[in-house]
Amino acid sequence: MKSNSNQQPPRIQDLGDGRSHFNYHIVEEVKEDELQGSYTFFSYDQVTVINPVNYPKIVEALVSSKYSIADEISIQRQKETKPEEFQEYFDFVENCKKIANE
């Protein structure tokens, strides 16, 4: 989910209810506004992770932001008949693993 804030978000934000937000792709921008003048703005992506936050749970949350379990099973089952779709899925999962490792 795309989010934004006027303060830099923490990488992991405990929500206090057994879940945390994992914030990534955090980009700092300076905006100009006629009323406010120049101000700093942060845009970022966010997924919800069940505590405790760890590498496997972050990867799972990132992957599930695009693919349901049913989608994953279908793609795996059709790996040989739809290699382009499988490669897209594989590349996405590898990128999720890279993000979680950072």
N, C-alpha and C positions, 0 to 999 in steps of 0.2 A: 504494500500500500504506500502510495506517495504521501509524504507529510511535509510540513514546514513549520518553522519556528523562528522567533526573533532571538533565541538563545541557542547556543550549540548544544545539541542533544547528547546525552551520554551514550556510549556504545550499547550498554545494557541498562535498561531502566526497569527496576523491580516495581510491579504494579501493586504489590501487597496482598494479592489474592491467589497466590500460587502460580502466577504467570509473570512473564517479563516481556518487554519489547526489546527486540534486537534491531538496532538502527545501523544502517550501512549506506554506502554511496553518499556520504554526507558532503555536501558542497556549500561552501560559504560564498555568498554573493553580496555585493553592495548595490543597493537600490537607490534611486533618486525619486523623490516625491515632492510635489509642490507644497504640500502642507507640512510634511515631516522633514524635508530636506534629504540628506544622505543618511542611510541606515543600513545595518548589516542584517542579513537574512540567511537562514539555513534551509536548504531543501534536502530531503533524504528519503530513502525507502525504509519501510518498517514491517517486520513480521512479529507475531506473537508466539512466544515459546513457553511451554510448560516448565516450571522450575523442577529441579535445578537446571540452570542453563549450562549446556555443554556442547561439544562439537557435534555429536550425532543428532541432538535435538535441534540445533540451529540448522543443520543440513536438511533435516526432515521438514522443518517449518518453511525454509526457502523453497524446496522442491514442491511442497504442497500448495505454495502460493500460485503455482501455475498448473500443476497436475494433480488430479485426484488419485486415490489408490486404484480405482477402476481404470483410469486412463493409463497409469503405469503398467498394470497387468496387461492391458490390451496392447500397448506398445511393445512390451517384452514378448508377448505371444506372437506378434506379427513382425518380429525382428527381421526375418528372412524375406518376407513378402513386401515390406515397406521399409527398406533400408534408409531412405532419406529421413523419414519420420523418426526412426530409431536414432539416427545420428544427431538429429536436432535435440532430441530428448537427452541423449548421452552428453552432448556438449553443454546443455543447460545444467545437468547434474554436476558435471565437472566444475563449471563456473560457481555453482553453489558451494561446493567443497572448498574452492579457493577463497571465496568470501568468508566462509566460516573459519578458515585457517588464519585469516589476517588478524 
